[in-house]
Amino acid sequence: MNSEIIMRLDRLILNCQEVDEINELNDDTDLLSDCDYDSLSLIQLLVKIEDEFGIKVPDEQLDIQYLRKYIWWKDLVLRSENKDEK
């Protein structure tokens, strides 16, 4: 189940910025420096992820230090999906 969630997340990240390789994404990936995202494309990604996974990112976490990190997105989505299963 978690692998399906991660695959959905990875597809969104890759499609939003047209990153070529899925193996470019790992827990250390910085979307700004590694995937050519900018602040606008991060906000676009935020909207797509909120829509896709039915989540709302808390305002206090709407900071570039979080949004730029793949691991943050992954943890956010997994926590949300796991909470929905309970």
Secondary structure, DSSP 8 states (H G I E B T S, - for coil): -HHHHHHHHHHHHHHHHT-S-GGG--TT-BHHHHS---HHHHHHHHHHHHHHHT----GGG-SHHHHTBHHHHHHHHHHHHHHHH-
